[in-house]
Amino acid sequence: YQTVQLSTGAKTMLEAAYQCAVRSGLYRVNFMFKDRYILETNGRYDGSSRFPTNDRFGFFPSVSGAWIISEESFFASLKKVLILVILRASYGSLGNQNVVYYSYIASMNAS
C-alpha cells in the first residue's frame, strides 16, 4: 500500500488501511415425523482472514427440536381458538470475527 502515514516529517493526520476476506459454507437438514415432531440441524463452516492460517476456519453447529402440540388429538377442542401451537427448543454455537485487524501479526510503528 502507498500510505501517507509512512511518510517522513511532520504529520497532521492519521491513516488506517485494512483488508478482510470471509469464506463460508452452510447446511440445513429438516426431519419431520408424524406431522408433529420436527428435528432440524444447521451448520456453518466459516473462515476469516482476521485469524492466523492455522485458526482461520471454524465449524459452528446447531440443533433444534419442535413439537406441534396443535396436531395432537387432545388439542382438537382448542383448534377453534388456537390454530397452531408449537413448542420449540434449540442449542448452537456462533463464531465471532469482531477482533482487531492483524492482531496475530507482529508489528511495529513506522517511525
Backbone as CSV, one residue per row, in Angstrom:
resi,resn,N_x,N_y,N_z,CA_x,CA_y,CA_z,C_x,C_y,C_z
1,TYR,0.815,-1.185,0.000,0.000,0.000,0.000,0.864,1.256,0.000
2,GLN,0.416,2.245,-0.678,1.003,3.570,-0.510,0.209,4.238,0.589
3,THR,0.907,4.769,1.553,0.220,5.336,2.691,0.905,6.606,3.171
4,VAL,0.121,7.582,3.499,0.632,8.857,3.992,1.330,8.655,5.333
5,GLN,0.862,7.720,6.103,1.414,7.511,7.437,2.868,7.041,7.402
6,LEU,3.346,6.504,6.310,4.741,6.063,6.210,5.671,7.191,5.747
7,SER,5.155,8.376,5.542,5.989,9.496,5.096,6.845,10.011,6.253
8,THR,7.833,10.814,5.922,8.693,11.402,6.944,8.310,12.860,7.144
9,GLY,8.765,13.425,8.250,8.450,14.822,8.530,7.223,14.946,9.406
10,ALA,6.799,16.164,9.631,5.635,16.424,10.483,4.350,15.957,9.789
11,LYS,3.514,15.264,10.557,2.232,14.785,10.027,1.108,15.384,10.860
12,THR,0.040,15.703,10.221,-1.122,16.233,10.944,-2.337,15.339,10.764
13,MET,-2.140,14.130,10.298,-3.261,13.222,10.097,-2.860,11.792,10.423
14,LEU,-3.846,10.945,10.632,-3.643,9.512,10.822,-4.358,8.790,9.687
15,GLU,-3.905,7.592,9.415,-4.494,6.829,8.334,-4.558,5.368,8.745
16,ALA,-5.545,4.655,8.258,-5.672,3.225,8.507,-6.122,2.549,7.219
17,ALA,-5.539,1.399,6.912,-5.918,0.632,5.722,-6.018,-0.838,6.126
18,TYR,-7.155,-1.462,5.855,-7.393,-2.848,6.250,-7.974,-3.625,5.076
19,GLN,-7.722,-4.918,5.093,-8.374,-5.835,4.160,-8.859,-7.031,4.958
20,CYS,-9.985,-7.567,4.542,-10.535,-8.737,5.220,-11.251,-9.600,4.187
21,ALA,-11.101,-10.908,4.317,-11.803,-11.840,3.434,-12.536,-12.867,4.295
22,VAL,-13.723,-13.270,3.844,-14.537,-14.250,4.560,-14.972,-15.320,3.568
23,ARG,-14.936,-16.561,4.012,-15.414,-17.686,3.197,-16.295,-18.556,4.088
24,SER,-17.473,-18.933,3.596,-18.417,-19.692,4.419,-19.137,-20.746,3.601
25,GLY,-19.539,-21.774,4.284,-20.421,-22.797,3.726,-21.436,-23.148,4.803
26,LEU,-22.654,-23.451,4.422,-23.650,-23.786,5.422,-24.597,-24.869,4.917
27,TYR,-25.251,-25.509,5.873,-26.242,-26.533,5.529,-27.397,-26.476,6.526
28,ARG,-28.515,-27.027,6.121,-29.670,-27.201,6.994,-30.365,-28.495,6.600
29,VAL,-30.677,-29.318,7.584,-31.389,-30.573,7.355,-32.594,-30.608,8.286
30,ASN,-33.772,-30.830,7.723,-35.018,-30.927,8.496,-35.576,-32.340,8.393
31,PHE,-36.144,-32.817,9.494,-36.813,-34.110,9.505,-38.113,-33.949,10.284
32,MET,-39.210,-34.394,9.696,-40.499,-34.311,10.362,-41.074,-35.720,10.495
33,PHE,-41.597,-36.039,11.690,-42.148,-37.355,11.979,-43.606,-37.197,12.410
34,LYS,-44.478,-37.924,11.766,-45.920,-37.928,12.064,-46.546,-36.539,12.034
35,ASP,-46.029,-35.657,11.216,-46.555,-34.297,11.052,-46.648,-33.503,12.352
36,ARG,-45.889,-33.894,13.371,-45.928,-33.116,14.616,-44.605,-33.035,15.362
37,TYR,-43.632,-33.826,14.986,-42.317,-33.772,15.633,-41.284,-33.356,14.588
38,ILE,-40.507,-32.328,14.914,-39.540,-31.777,13.960,-38.145,-31.781,14.584
39,LEU,-37.194,-32.232,13.804,-35.791,-32.159,14.193,-35.061,-31.409,13.086
40,GLU,-34.258,-30.431,13.466,-33.533,-29.639,12.484,-32.090,-29.473,12.933
41,THR,-31.165,-29.657,12.007,-29.754,-29.389,12.287,-29.252,-28.359,11.278
42,ASN,-28.382,-27.505,11.756,-27.761,-26.471,10.928,-26.270,-26.478,11.206
43,GLY,-25.516,-26.078,10.235,-24.079,-25.950,10.455,-23.480,-24.914,9.535
44,ARG,-22.497,-24.214,10.054,-21.739,-23.235,9.275,-20.268,-23.584,9.410
45,TYR,-19.562,-23.482,8.299,-18.114,-23.618,8.299,-17.584,-22.283,7.798
46,ASP,-17.083,-21.469,8.723,-16.685,-20.109,8.406,-15.186,-19.931,8.512
47,GLY,-14.649,-19.129,7.618,-13.241,-18.762,7.665,-13.092,-17.264,7.527
48,SER,-12.148,-16.700,8.264,-11.920,-15.257,8.217,-10.428,-14.971,8.185
49,SER,-10.033,-14.034,7.354,-8.628,-13.657,7.262,-8.164,-12.865,8.482
50,ARG,-9.042,-12.584,9.400,-8.653,-11.878,10.620,-7.941,-12.788,11.615
51,PHE,-7.841,-14.075,11.295,-7.180,-15.031,12.184,-5.985,-15.657,11.476
52,PRO,-5.031,-16.199,12.241,-3.881,-16.853,11.609,-4.317,-18.095,10.822
53,THR,-3.503,-18.497,9.878,-3.852,-19.585,8.958,-4.303,-20.852,9.675
54,ASN,-3.630,-21.240,10.748,-3.984,-22.496,11.423,-5.244,-22.378,12.293
55,ASP,-5.764,-21.179,12.496,-7.007,-20.971,13.260,-8.049,-20.212,12.450
56,ARG,-7.938,-20.231,11.170,-8.768,-19.392,10.307,-10.200,-19.902,10.172
57,PHE,-10.418,-21.220,10.204,-11.744,-21.792,9.966,-12.309,-22.414,11.231
58,GLY,-13.622,-22.347,11.357,-14.312,-22.976,12.478,-15.654,-23.520,12.025
59,PHE,-16.101,-24.587,12.698,-17.406,-25.182,12.416,-18.339,-24.822,13.562
60,PHE,-19.534,-24.326,13.227,-20.482,-23.851,14.220,-21.832,-24.543,14.010
61,PRO,-22.079,-25.624,14.764,-23.312,-26.402,14.586,-24.449,-25.906,15.484
62,SER,-25.656,-26.276,15.118,-26.822,-26.049,15.974,-27.856,-27.135,15.701
63,VAL,-28.706,-27.345,16.679,-29.764,-28.351,16.547,-31.010,-27.788,17.232
64,SER,-32.167,-28.147,16.705,-33.414,-27.738,17.350,-34.449,-28.845,17.192
65,GLY,-35.346,-28.870,18.135,-36.452,-29.824,18.109,-37.747,-29.084,18.369
66,ALA,-38.809,-29.528,17.744,-40.102,-28.878,17.930,-41.208,-29.916,18.021
67,TRP,-42.223,-29.565,18.764,-43.413,-30.395,18.916,-44.606,-29.528,18.541
68,ILE,-45.329,-29.926,17.501,-46.523,-29.194,17.075,-47.683,-29.727,17.919
69,ILE,-47.899,-29.070,19.017,-48.893,-29.511,20.005,-50.298,-29.478,19.413
70,SER,-50.554,-28.529,18.563,-51.896,-28.384,17.996,-52.283,-29.543,17.076
71,GLU,-51.343,-30.429,16.731,-51.663,-31.598,15.904,-51.983,-32.834,16.741
72,GLU,-51.873,-32.733,18.045,-52.189,-33.858,18.933,-53.702,-33.983,19.100
73,SER,-54.166,-35.196,19.342,-55.612,-35.441,19.452,-56.223,-34.714,20.653
74,PHE,-55.491,-34.588,21.769,-56.033,-33.911,22.946,-56.241,-32.404,22.729
75,PHE,-55.683,-31.864,21.644,-55.781,-30.437,21.360,-56.957,-30.103,20.438
76,ALA,-57.659,-31.090,19.945,-58.713,-30.887,18.936,-59.775,-29.887,19.372
77,SER,-60.169,-29.901,20.637,-61.222,-28.990,21.097,-60.760,-27.523,21.134
78,LEU,-59.455,-27.286,21.174,-58.925,-25.917,21.220,-58.620,-25.341,19.839
79,LYS,-58.764,-26.147,18.798,-58.426,-25.698,17.440,-59.288,-24.526,16.972
80,LYS,-60.455,-24.338,17.558,-61.305,-23.213,17.185,-60.694,-21.890,17.665
81,VAL,-59.906,-21.963,18.755,-59.313,-20.762,19.349,-57.857,-20.591,18.922
82,LEU,-57.102,-21.659,18.970,-55.682,-21.644,18.613,-55.448,-22.568,17.430
83,ILE,-55.069,-22.019,16.304,-54.892,-22.832,15.100,-53.572,-23.593,15.129
84,LEU,-52.501,-22.918,15.573,-51.176,-23.528,15.550,-50.433,-23.212,16.840
85,VAL,-49.991,-24.259,17.540,-49.194,-24.106,18.756,-47.976,-25.011,18.625
86,ILE,-46.794,-24.406,18.735,-45.541,-25.151,18.592,-44.655,-24.863,19.796
87,LEU,-44.091,-25.920,20.354,-43.091,-25.797,21.406,-41.749,-26.131,20.772
88,ARG,-40.780,-25.219,20.881,-39.501,-25.403,20.197,-38.356,-25.096,21.143
89,ALA,-37.294,-25.886,21.043,-36.068,-25.654,21.812,-34.883,-25.824,20.869
90,SER,-33.834,-25.041,21.108,-32.666,-25.139,20.236,-31.391,-24.855,21.016
91,TYR,-30.282,-25.316,20.446,-28.969,-25.086,21.022,-27.966,-25.006,19.884
92,GLY,-27.007,-24.102,20.019,-25.996,-23.987,18.977,-24.850,-23.100,19.395
93,SER,-23.893,-22.974,18.506,-22.743,-22.111,18.770,-22.555,-21.160,17.597
94,LEU,-21.995,-20.005,17.898,-21.764,-18.978,16.890,-20.302,-18.564,16.907
95,GLY,-19.815,-18.126,15.764,-18.463,-17.588,15.684,-18.497,-16.077,15.757
96,ASN,-17.326,-15.490,15.967,-17.241,-14.041,16.058,-15.919,-13.600,15.452
97,GLN,-15.967,-12.836,14.399,-14.743,-12.330,13.796,-14.516,-10.860,14.151
98,ASN,-15.226,-10.374,15.139,-15.078,-8.983,15.545,-13.860,-8.834,16.459
99,VAL,-12.691,-8.954,15.878,-11.422,-8.834,16.586,-10.584,-7.765,15.895
100,VAL,-9.521,-7.358,16.548,-8.634,-6.346,15.986,-7.983,-6.899,14.716
101,TYR,-7.938,-6.087,13.677,-7.304,-6.493,12.427,-5.836,-6.834,12.675
102,TYR,-5.381,-7.922,12.091,-3.971,-8.321,12.058,-3.362,-8.481,13.452
103,SER,-4.148,-8.770,14.457,-3.612,-8.863,15.818,-2.639,-10.034,15.981
104,TYR,-2.677,-11.011,15.106,-1.784,-12.157,15.194,-0.441,-11.919,14.506
105,ILE,-0.267,-10.792,13.826,0.980,-10.484,13.123,1.800,-9.506,13.975
106,ALA,3.048,-9.869,14.248,3.920,-8.972,14.982,4.162,-7.721,14.140
107,SER,4.084,-6.557,14.767,4.262,-5.321,14.017,4.972,-4.281,14.878
108,MET,5.412,-3.215,14.231,5.992,-2.091,14.952,5.627,-0.809,14.221
109,ASN,5.663,0.273,14.942,5.275,1.562,14.363,6.226,1.978,13.272
110,ALA,5.728,2.737,12.329,6.529,3.239,11.204,7.095,4.616,11.567
111,SER,7.912,4.678,12.609,8.509,5.961,12.991,9.945,5.757,13.428
